[in-house]
Amino acid sequence: MNSTIDRQQASDTAIQYVNEAIDQLQKIPGSSIVVRYIRSSYQNDPVRSAVELFLFLFAVYYLLSPTYSTKKKTHVPLTDEVGSIMMAEEKAISDTISGD
């Protein structure tokens, strides 16, 4: 019996937090459209709402993440020994392909 009361109390508390969050959200201009969309889509398909939330959070994370330059080069200089080994292997491969 006690666990039923705890679950009910937890559910009531969660609903209260959600309602407070929606009240705060409705102070933003245009947010009533978003809240209405979320409420109607959640009633029809709660899984879709979860996927949309994940995609929204991913988009926000992607837009706020730092950008990395693609022009930045990480050049690792090769020693003469490694360069000559690579050239010898490349020559052996090209000789094999050409049939010489």
C-alpha positions as MATLAB code, in Angstrom:
seq = 'MNSTIDRQQASDTAIQYVNEAIDQLQKIPGSSIVVRYIRSSYQNDPVRSAVELFLFLFAVYYLLSPTYSTKKKTHVPLTDEVGSIMMAEEKAISDTISGD';
ca = [
       0.000    0.000    0.000;
       2.844    2.358    0.864;
       4.548    1.826   -2.520;
       1.302    2.757   -4.297;
       1.198    6.040   -2.409;
       4.881    6.688   -3.253;
       4.273    6.014   -6.950;
       1.232    8.282   -6.965;
       3.162   11.006   -5.180;
       6.073   10.672   -7.615;
       3.685   10.827  -10.550;
       1.965   13.907   -9.138;
       5.315   15.590   -8.551;
       6.472   14.822  -12.098;
       3.246   16.209  -13.546;
       3.634   19.325  -11.425;
       7.200   19.865  -12.730;
       6.086   19.366  -16.319;
       3.231   21.823  -15.895;
       5.571   24.397  -14.335;
       8.013   23.935  -17.203;
       5.214   24.419  -19.736;
       4.068   27.553  -17.894;
       7.590   28.964  -18.096;
       7.870   27.949  -21.732;
       4.631   29.714  -22.632;
       6.192   33.023  -21.630;
       8.306   32.788  -24.806;
       6.585   34.267  -27.879;
       5.350   31.594  -30.294;
       5.855   28.785  -27.837;
       2.148   27.998  -27.563;
       2.313   26.500  -31.061;
       5.189   24.242  -30.037;
       3.463   23.154  -26.810;
       0.236   22.374  -28.677;
       2.193   20.346  -31.264;
       4.021   18.375  -28.562;
       0.832   17.620  -26.650;
      -1.060   16.441  -29.738;
       1.816   14.355  -31.120;
       2.487   12.743  -27.743;
      -1.135   11.606  -27.499;
      -0.962   10.056  -30.958;
       2.510    8.505  -30.772;
       4.742    8.908  -27.704;
       7.665    7.079  -29.379;
       7.676    9.620  -32.193;
       7.825   12.405  -29.643;
      10.858   10.785  -28.006;
      12.605   10.463  -31.384;
      11.814   14.087  -32.215;
      13.185   15.191  -28.856;
      16.383   13.236  -29.467;
      16.768   14.768  -32.936;
      16.149   18.249  -31.564;
      18.736   17.819  -28.811;
      21.225   16.406  -31.327;
      20.676   19.408  -33.616;
      21.232   21.827  -30.734;
      24.379   19.937  -29.685;
      25.663   19.946  -33.280;
      25.036   23.663  -33.726;
      26.656   24.575  -30.421;
      29.699   22.304  -30.776;
      33.005   23.941  -31.721;
      33.969   23.955  -35.366;
      37.106   22.286  -36.595;
      39.072   23.494  -39.570;
      39.361   21.093  -42.469;
      42.351   23.044  -43.810;
      44.474   22.271  -40.786;
      47.159   19.838  -41.822;
      48.780   17.370  -39.541;
      51.912   16.546  -41.449;
      54.143   13.853  -40.061;
      57.607   14.022  -41.591;
      59.029   10.714  -42.750;
      62.612    9.694  -42.277;
      64.673    8.870  -45.346;
      64.666    5.193  -44.426;
      60.855    4.997  -44.225;
      60.498    7.007  -47.437;
      62.840    4.685  -49.356;
      61.006    1.591  -48.027;
      57.671    3.025  -49.140;
      59.047    3.893  -52.578;
      60.475    0.400  -52.975;
      57.130   -1.172  -52.028;
      55.280    1.117  -54.419;
      57.688    0.231  -57.231;
      57.218   -3.487  -56.512;
      53.447   -3.117  -56.636;
      53.510   -1.134  -59.864;
      55.895   -3.691  -61.424;
      53.528   -6.496  -60.425;
      50.550   -4.711  -61.920;
      52.293   -3.828  -65.181;
      53.780   -7.330  -65.499;
      57.411   -6.316  -65.730;
];
